């Protein structure tokens, strides 16, 4: 049986659809074409730089952070940090944005560069930032309250968002555990770090505060094994041995 095709229809199959037709028939494609290309942010993560936590926070509050927000090692100019290299893909090249030392400054930069921000996670990030500031000021009891509020905001998000911000949640839990250890709330600290280890067993920071918590509870066998795991994950084997010797030496002295 012969197949007859209308010449007009054949022409329409051969020719690409008009822009108007494409926008009407493929709205997602049209939106993608109109969407500006996001710049890449390379954030300083030197040994003593606060940019390490900045990477985790920005990746959490920006839903489509990959591959736009990345760690970059030490960028120098440490007195002006944390520093961010902004590559806008323009002919003029990249530039360095200095003094991104607060969440407000980071969000201001993100807004300027047209990044979309998850408002719920941003609220959690603000609570975490306040907790971090209080922890650095040795006000651990107040810090814990802000960490708890941050976790509550994360827990109110949908499951996919919670999975996306997992590293951010782990950072909150570890900092809260540190605050708990420093205020002798050892069992609470253990509960927090055990949650982290269940999510991410390779988190060295969790094992460190687990060791400290067990020390506080005088469970030196568990403290010793936790320090060993911390040494293995962090690569600081000698430091782990030094920490273990602090309480094994006392035990030998008391038993002797």
C-alpha positions as CSV (number, residue, x, y, z in Angstrom):
1,X,0.0,0.0,0.0
2,X,1.4,3.4,-1.0
3,X,1.8,6.0,1.7
4,X,0.8,9.5,0.7
5,X,2.1,12.4,2.7
6,X,0.9,15.9,2.2
7,X,3.7,18.1,0.8
8,X,3.0,20.8,3.4
9,X,3.3,18.2,6.2
10,X,6.5,16.9,4.7
11,X,8.0,20.4,4.6
12,X,7.1,20.9,8.2
13,X,8.9,17.7,9.1
14,X,12.0,18.7,7.2
15,X,12.2,22.3,8.6
16,X,13.0,23.1,12.2
17,X,10.1,24.5,14.2
18,X,9.9,28.3,14.5
19,X,11.1,29.9,17.7
20,X,7.5,30.8,18.6
21,X,6.4,27.2,18.0
22,X,9.4,25.8,20.0
23,X,8.6,28.1,23.0
24,X,4.9,27.0,22.9
25,X,5.5,23.3,22.4
26,X,8.7,22.9,24.5
27,X,8.4,25.4,27.4
28,X,11.1,23.7,29.5
29,X,13.6,23.9,26.6
30,X,12.6,27.6,26.0
31,X,13.1,28.4,29.7
32,X,16.5,26.7,29.7
33,X,17.6,28.7,26.7
34,X,16.6,32.0,28.3
35,X,18.2,31.1,31.6
36,X,21.5,32.9,32.2
37,X,24.6,30.8,32.6
38,X,25.6,30.8,36.3
39,X,29.1,31.7,37.2
40,X,31.5,29.4,39.0
41,X,32.5,30.2,42.5
42,X,35.9,28.8,43.7
43,X,36.0,29.2,47.5
44,X,39.2,29.4,49.5
45,X,39.6,26.4,51.8
46,X,43.1,26.9,53.2
47,X,44.2,25.1,56.4
48,X,43.0,27.8,58.7
49,X,40.3,29.4,56.5
50,X,36.6,29.6,57.4
51,X,36.0,29.0,53.7
52,X,35.8,25.3,54.4
53,X,32.4,25.7,56.2
54,X,31.4,28.3,53.7
55,X,31.5,25.8,50.9
56,X,29.3,23.4,52.8
57,X,26.8,26.2,53.7
58,X,26.6,27.7,50.2
59,X,26.1,24.3,48.6
60,X,23.2,23.8,51.0
61,X,21.4,27.1,50.5
62,X,21.8,27.0,46.7
63,X,19.7,24.1,45.3
64,X,21.6,23.8,42.1
65,X,25.1,24.4,43.5
66,X,27.0,21.8,41.5
67,X,29.2,22.4,39.6
68,X,29.0,26.1,40.4
69,X,30.3,26.1,43.9
70,X,33.6,24.3,44.5
71,X,36.5,24.3,47.0
72,X,39.7,25.7,45.7
73,X,42.4,25.2,48.3
74,X,44.3,28.2,49.6
75,X,44.0,31.3,47.4
76,X,46.4,33.4,49.4
77,X,45.6,36.9,50.7
78,X,44.6,35.2,53.9
79,X,44.1,38.5,55.7
80,X,41.3,39.3,53.3
81,X,39.6,36.0,53.4
82,X,37.6,34.0,53.0
83,X,38.1,34.7,49.3
84,X,36.0,33.6,46.4
85,X,37.1,33.5,42.7
86,X,34.1,34.4,40.6
87,X,34.3,33.2,37.0
88,X,31.4,34.8,35.1
89,X,32.5,33.2,31.8
90,X,32.9,36.7,30.3
91,X,35.8,37.7,28.1
92,X,37.2,39.9,30.9
93,X,37.9,36.7,32.9
94,X,37.5,35.9,36.6
95,X,37.9,38.2,39.6
96,X,38.5,37.7,43.3
97,X,35.8,38.7,45.8
98,X,37.4,39.2,49.2
99,X,36.1,39.4,52.8
100,X,33.2,36.9,52.4
101,X,33.3,36.5,56.2
102,X,29.6,36.3,57.0
103,X,26.6,34.6,55.6
104,X,25.0,38.0,54.8
105,X,28.0,38.9,52.5
106,X,27.8,35.5,50.9
107,X,24.1,35.8,50.2
108,X,24.6,39.3,48.8
109,X,27.1,37.9,46.4
110,X,24.8,35.0,45.4
111,X,22.0,37.4,44.8
112,X,24.2,39.7,42.7
113,X,25.2,36.7,40.6
114,X,21.5,35.5,40.2
115,X,21.8,32.3,42.2
116,X,18.5,31.0,43.6
117,X,18.5,30.4,47.3
118,X,16.5,27.9,49.4
119,X,14.9,30.2,52.0
120,X,14.2,27.5,54.5
121,X,17.8,26.3,54.5
122,X,19.0,29.9,54.6
123,X,17.2,30.3,57.9
124,X,18.9,27.2,59.2
125,X,22.2,28.5,58.0
126,X,21.7,31.8,59.9
127,X,21.0,29.8,63.1
128,X,24.1,27.7,62.5
129,X,26.2,30.9,61.9
130,X,25.0,32.3,65.3
131,X,25.8,29.0,66.9
132,X,29.3,28.9,65.4
133,X,30.0,32.5,66.6
134,X,28.9,31.6,70.1
135,X,31.0,28.4,70.1
136,X,34.0,30.4,69.2
137,X,33.2,32.8,72.1
138,X,33.1,29.8,74.5
139,X,29.3,30.3,75.0
140,X,28.5,26.6,74.3
141,X,25.1,26.5,76.0
142,X,23.8,29.3,73.9
143,X,25.4,27.8,70.8
144,X,23.5,24.5,71.3
145,X,20.2,26.3,71.3
146,X,20.9,27.7,67.9
147,X,22.1,24.4,66.5
148,X,18.9,22.8,67.6
149,X,16.9,25.5,65.9
150,X,19.0,25.0,62.7
151,X,18.3,21.2,62.8
152,X,14.6,21.8,63.3
153,X,14.5,23.9,60.2
154,X,16.3,21.2,58.2
155,X,13.9,18.6,59.5
156,X,11.0,20.6,58.3
157,X,12.2,20.3,54.7
158,X,11.1,17.6,52.4
159,X,13.1,14.4,52.1
160,X,14.9,15.3,48.9
161,X,16.1,18.6,50.4
162,X,17.3,16.8,53.5
163,X,19.3,14.4,51.4
164,X,20.7,17.3,49.4
165,X,21.9,19.2,52.5
166,X,23.3,16.1,54.3
167,X,26.8,17.5,54.6
168,X,25.4,20.8,56.1
169,X,23.4,18.7,58.6
170,X,26.5,16.8,59.6
171,X,28.4,20.0,60.2
172,X,25.6,21.2,62.5
173,X,25.5,17.9,64.4
174,X,29.3,17.9,64.9
175,X,29.4,21.5,66.1
176,X,26.6,20.7,68.5
177,X,28.4,17.7,69.7
178,X,31.5,19.8,70.4
179,X,29.4,22.3,72.3
180,X,27.9,19.4,74.3
181,X,31.3,17.9,75.2
182,X,32.6,21.3,76.3
183,X,29.6,21.6,78.7
184,X,30.0,18.0,80.0
185,X,26.8,16.9,78.3
186,X,28.6,13.7,77.2
187,X,25.6,11.5,76.5
188,X,23.9,14.1,74.4
189,X,27.2,14.5,72.5
190,X,27.3,10.7,71.9
191,X,23.8,10.7,70.6
192,X,24.7,13.5,68.1
193,X,27.9,11.9,66.8
194,X,26.3,8.5,66.5
195,X,23.7,10.1,64.2
196,X,26.5,11.4,62.1
197,X,28.4,8.1,62.0
198,X,25.2,6.4,60.9
199,X,24.9,8.8,58.0
200,X,28.6,9.2,57.2
201,X,30.9,6.7,58.9
202,X,34.0,8.3,57.4
203,X,33.4,11.6,59.2
204,X,36.6,12.1,61.2
205,X,35.2,15.0,63.2
206,X,32.4,12.8,64.5
207,X,34.9,10.2,65.8
208,X,36.9,12.9,67.5
209,X,34.0,14.1,69.6
210,X,32.8,10.6,70.2
211,X,36.3,9.9,71.7
212,X,36.0,13.0,73.9
213,X,32.5,12.1,75.0
214,X,33.6,8.6,76.0
215,X,36.5,10.1,77.9
216,X,34.1,12.3,79.8
217,X,32.0,9.2,80.7
218,X,35.2,7.3,81.8
219,X,34.7,4.7,79.1
220,X,38.4,4.6,78.1
221,X,38.2,1.5,76.0
222,X,35.6,3.1,73.7
223,X,37.6,6.4,73.8
224,X,40.7,4.6,72.7
225,X,39.0,2.9,69.8
226,X,37.4,6.1,68.8
227,X,40.7,8.0,68.8
228,X,42.2,5.2,66.7
229,X,39.4,5.6,64.1
230,X,39.9,9.4,64.2
231,X,43.6,8.9,63.5
232,X,42.9,6.6,60.7
233,X,40.4,8.8,59.0
234,X,42.3,12.1,59.5
235,X,45.7,10.7,58.9
236,X,46.9,12.0,62.3
237,X,48.0,8.7,63.8
238,X,50.7,10.3,66.1
239,X,48.2,12.8,67.4
240,X,45.7,9.9,68.1
241,X,48.4,8.0,70.0
242,X,49.1,11.1,72.0
243,X,45.5,11.5,72.9
244,X,45.2,7.9,74.0
245,X,48.3,8.1,76.1
246,X,46.7,10.9,78.2
247,X,44.3,8.5,79.9
248,X,46.1,5.2,79.5
249,X,49.0,6.7,81.4
250,X,46.7,7.7,84.3
251,X,45.1,4.3,84.3
252,X,48.5,2.6,84.6
253,X,49.4,5.0,87.4
254,X,46.2,4.3,89.3
255,X,46.4,0.5,88.9
256,X,50.1,0.5,89.8
